[in-house]
C-alpha cells in the first residue's frame, strides 16, 4: 500500500458539505420574503455556486509555513516561494513529505512522532520518498496522465543511483536537480530543469572541481558546451529542441554514453549522417580500434559548427589525424574536398554575377531561384561525405555544378543585354543631341 498526501485527490469531506448546506439555509432565511426579483435570483445562484465550490487549500491552516516563513535560510520557506511549487498547486502541504500536524499551533504536538512527523529527510531516503507518489501510475494519473512513473526505477540504474546505493551521498538526488520547496514543471522557464537551465543545474556539481574530486572525470564539460553549436542553437537562436545534457546522457537514468552507444545517441537527431557512417568503410575500423564514431571527428561537449576545412588534407582537417600522405584514405579525402571547393566556387561566381545584374536593373529572379538548387546540392554533398564514398559525393556535386554553370550563363547574358541597352541608349542620346543642335542652328539661321 502506498502512502498518500493529506487531503490530496480526495472529494470534499461530509462535514464541509453539511456546513455549506447550513450556510445556504441561513442565507435563504435572511432573504426578505416576496422578493421574486432579479436580485433574489442572482442571490440564490451565488449560494448555489458556494455549495458546489470545493474547499480552498490556500485557506487551509498551515502552522509549518506560519513558522518557517519567518525563519532565515536554510530553514526559511516563504509563502511566495512555496506558492510556485507544483506540489503546493496540486494540494500537497509540508506534512505530505515531512509528516506532522500542520493544523496545530503547538510545536511539540505539530512535530510529534504521534502526528507522524519525520523532520528533515535523509538524503539516502529522498528518492524513495519521491517515488512513493511518482512510481504509482494510478495515483499520478489524477494529476497528469502523461507523466511517466518509472523515474525511480530509472534512477536506480543510473550512475547516480548506483553510487547512492553504495553509500555515496555526494551524488545527485531528486532535490539536487528539481529543487526542494519550489519545484516547477520542466516547461516553466524558471524551472531548474527547463531546457535553458538544465545545463547550469548539471554544472553545479560537474563544473565544481572540489565536488568532483575523486571521481576522475573532467570538470570542463559545461565550459566546452557553452562554446558548442548546440549551445548557440539553444541560447542564441532560441531552438528549444537543441541538445542539452539529458538529451545525450538521459535524465533520471543519467549514464555517460559508451563507445558502443555514442553513435546511436547522435543519430537520434542526425539520422542520415548516422546511416551513411554505418555503411561507410570507417565503420568496422572504428569499432575494432574502440573509437566512438561521431566523437572522433566532431568531439562531444565542445562540438563546433562544421566547415569544409574539416575534410581533406589541410591543417584543420580531421582526416589527417589517422590518414597519412600516400594511403587511399588520404587521397579520397583530398578529392572529396576538391569537389566541395569546386561547387562552392561555382556557386559563388554565379551568385556574384547575378547580384551584379540585379543591381543593374536586370530581371534575374528565375536564375537566382534556380541557383538554390545548386546550394541544396552542396548541402546534400556535405551530408554524403559521412559515407566516405567519392562516387556518391560526385553524384551529388554534378547536378549542382550544372545548375551553377547555367545560372552563371544567365548572369552573363543579363549583363550583355544590359551593355547592349546602354550602348543603344548612348547612341540614342547622341542622336537626340545632334538633332537639337541642328534645330538650334536652323532657328538662328532663320532669325538672322
ChimeraX attribute file (.defattr): number of C-alpha atoms within 10 A of each C-alpha:
attribute: neighborCount
match mode: 1-to-1
recipient: residues
	/A:1	4
	/A:2	10
	/A:3	9
	/A:4	14
	/A:5	18
	/A:6	15
	/A:7	14
	/A:8	15
	/A:9	15
	/A:10	9
	/A:11	9
	/A:12	13
	/A:13	11
	/A:14	9
	/A:15	9
	/A:16	13
	/A:17	16
	/A:18	12
	/A:19	12
	/A:20	18
	/A:21	16
	/A:22	13
	/A:23	15
	/A:24	18
	/A:25	12
	/A:26	11
	/A:27	13
	/A:28	15
	/A:29	10
	/A:30	9
	/A:31	12
	/A:32	9
	/A:33	9
	/A:34	7
	/A:35	10
	/A:36	9
	/A:37	9
	/A:38	8
	/A:39	10
	/A:40	16
	/A:41	11
	/A:42	11
	/A:43	14
	/A:44	15
	/A:45	12
	/A:46	12
	/A:47	18
	/A:48	14
	/A:49	10
	/A:50	15
	/A:51	19
	/A:52	11
	/A:53	12
	/A:54	13
	/A:55	15
	/A:56	8
	/A:57	15
	/A:58	11
	/A:59	7
	/A:60	11
	/A:61	13
	/A:62	18
	/A:63	18
	/A:64	21
	/A:65	18
	/A:66	15
	/A:67	15
	/A:68	16
	/A:69	18
	/A:70	13
	/A:71	13
	/A:72	10
	/A:73	10
	/A:74	7
	/A:75	11
	/A:76	13
	/A:77	21
	/A:78	19
	/A:79	14
	/A:80	10
	/A:81	12
	/A:82	20
	/A:83	15
	/A:84	16
	/A:85	18
	/A:86	15
	/A:87	19
	/A:88	18
	/A:89	14
	/A:90	12
	/A:91	17
	/A:92	19
	/A:93	23
	/A:94	20
	/A:95	21
	/A:96	18
	/A:97	19
	/A:98	16
	/A:99	21
	/A:100	24
	/A:101	23
	/A:102	22
	/A:103	13
	/A:104	15
	/A:105	16
	/A:106	12
	/A:107	14
	/A:108	11
	/A:109	16
	/A:110	21
	/A:111	22
	/A:112	16
	/A:113	14
	/A:114	11
	/A:115	15
	/A:116	14
	/A:117	18
	/A:118	15
	/A:119	14
	/A:120	8
	/A:121	11
	/A:122	11
	/A:123	17
	/A:124	15
	/A:125	12
	/A:126	14
	/A:127	21
	/A:128	15
	/A:129	17
	/A:130	15
	/A:131	18
	/A:132	16
	/A:133	17
	/A:134	20
	/A:135	18
	/A:136	14
	/A:137	16
	/A:138	12
	/A:139	18
	/A:140	17
	/A:141	14
	/A:142	10
	/A:143	11
	/A:144	10
	/A:145	12
	/A:146	9
	/A:147	12
	/A:148	13
	/A:149	19
	/A:150	15
	/A:151	18
	/A:152	21
	/A:153	16
	/A:154	15
	/A:155	21
	/A:156	18
	/A:157	15
	/A:158	19
	/A:159	17
	/A:160	20
	/A:161	25
	/A:162	14
	/A:163	16
	/A:164	21
	/A:165	12
	/A:166	8
	/A:167	11
	/A:168	13
	/A:169	15
	/A:170	13
	/A:171	17
	/A:172	17
	/A:173	20
	/A:174	19
	/A:175	14
	/A:176	15
	/A:177	18
	/A:178	19
	/A:179	16
	/A:180	13
	/A:181	19
	/A:182	20
	/A:183	23
	/A:184	21
	/A:185	17
	/A:186	16
	/A:187	10
	/A:188	12
	/A:189	13
	/A:190	14
	/A:191	20
	/A:192	23
	/A:193	24
	/A:194	19
	/A:195	24
	/A:196	21
	/A:197	15
	/A:198	19
	/A:199	21
	/A:200	16
	/A:201	20
	/A:202	19
	/A:203	16
	/A:204	13
	/A:205	17
	/A:206	20
	/A:207	18
	/A:208	13
	/A:209	14
	/A:210	10
	/A:211	14
	/A:212	16
	/A:213	12
	/A:214	8
	/A:215	8
	/A:216	7
	/A:217	11
	/A:218	12
	/A:219	18
	/A:220	15
	/A:221	18
	/A:222	19
	/A:223	13
	/A:224	15
	/A:225	20
	/A:226	16
	/A:227	15
	/A:228	18
	/A:229	18
	/A:230	21
	/A:231	24
	/A:232	17
	/A:233	15
	/A:234	17
	/A:235	14
	/A:236	10
	/A:237	10
	/A:238	12
	/A:239	15
	/A:240	13
	/A:241	12
	/A:242	18
	/A:243	17
	/A:244	21
	/A:245	20
	/A:246	17
	/A:247	16
	/A:248	18
	/A:249	15
	/A:250	16
	/A:251	17
	/A:252	22
	/A:253	20
	/A:254	20
	/A:255	16
	/A:256	13
	/A:257	15
	/A:258	10
	/A:259	16
	/A:260	13
	/A:261	13
	/A:262	18
	/A:263	22
	/A:264	17
	/A:265	18
	/A:266	19
	/A:267	15
	/A:268	12
	/A:269	14
	/A:270	13
	/A:271	12
	/A:272	15
	/A:273	19
	/A:274	22
	/A:275	14
	/A:276	18
	/A:277	19
	/A:278	16
	/A:279	14
	/A:280	15
	/A:281	14
	/A:282	15
	/A:283	16
	/A:284	13
	/A:285	10
	/A:286	14
	/A:287	13
	/A:288	8
	/A:289	8
	/A:290	11
	/A:291	15
	/A:292	19
	/A:293	23
	/A:294	20
	/A:295	15
	/A:296	12
	/A:297	16
	/A:298	15
	/A:299	13
	/A:300	17
	/A:301	21
	/A:302	19
	/A:303	18
	/A:304	17
	/A:305	11
	/A:306	12
	/A:307	10
	/A:308	14
	/A:309	14
	/A:310	17
	/A:311	23
	/A:312	23
	/A:313	22
	/A:314	13
	/A:315	10
	/A:316	14
	/A:317	18
	/A:318	18
	/A:319	19
	/A:320	18
	/A:321	11
	/A:322	8
	/A:323	15
	/A:324	13
	/A:325	11
	/A:326	8
	/A:327	9
	/A:328	11
	/A:329	19
	/A:330	17
	/A:331	15
	/A:332	16
	/A:333	22
	/A:334	18
	/A:335	18
	/A:336	24
	/A:337	22
	/A:338	14
	/A:339	20
	/A:340	23
	/A:341	15
	/A:342	14
	/A:343	25
	/A:344	20
	/A:345	14
	/A:346	21
	/A:347	23
	/A:348	15
	/A:349	17
	/A:350	25
	/A:351	20
	/A:352	14
	/A:353	19
	/A:354	28
	/A:355	17
	/A:356	16
	/A:357	22
	/A:358	17
	/A:359	10
	/A:360	13
	/A:361	12
	/A:362	16
	/A:363	14
	/A:364	17
	/A:365	12
	/A:366	10
	/A:367	20
	/A:368	20
	/A:369	11
	/A:370	15
	/A:371	23
	/A:372	16
	/A:373	17
	/A:374	26
	/A:375	20
	/A:376	14
	/A:377	22
	/A:378	25
	/A:379	14
	/A:380	15
	/A:381	22
	/A:382	21
	/A:383	16
	/A:384	21
	/A:385	21
	/A:386	20
	/A:387	21
	/A:388	19
	/A:389	17
	/A:390	16
	/A:391	10
	/A:392	13
	/A:393	25
	/A:394	17
	/A:395	13
	/A:396	21
	/A:397	26
	/A:398	16
	/A:399	16
	/A:400	26
	/A:401	23
	/A:402	15
	/A:403	23
	/A:404	29
	/A:405	19
	/A:406	16
	/A:407	27
	/A:408	24
	/A:409	16
	/A:410	20
	/A:411	27
	/A:412	17
	/A:413	14
	/A:414	22
	/A:415	20
	/A:416	13
	/A:417	14
	/A:418	16
	/A:419	13
	/A:420	12
	/A:421	12
	/A:422	12
	/A:423	12
	/A:424	12
	/A:425	12
	/A:426	12
	/A:427	12
	/A:428	12
	/A:429	12
	/A:430	12
	/A:431	12
	/A:432	12
	/A:433	12
	/A:434	12
	/A:435	12
	/A:436	12
	/A:437	12
	/A:438	12
	/A:439	12
	/A:440	12
	/A:441	12
	/A:442	12
	/A:443	11
	/A:444	10
	/A:445	9
	/A:446	8
	/A:447	7
	/A:448	6
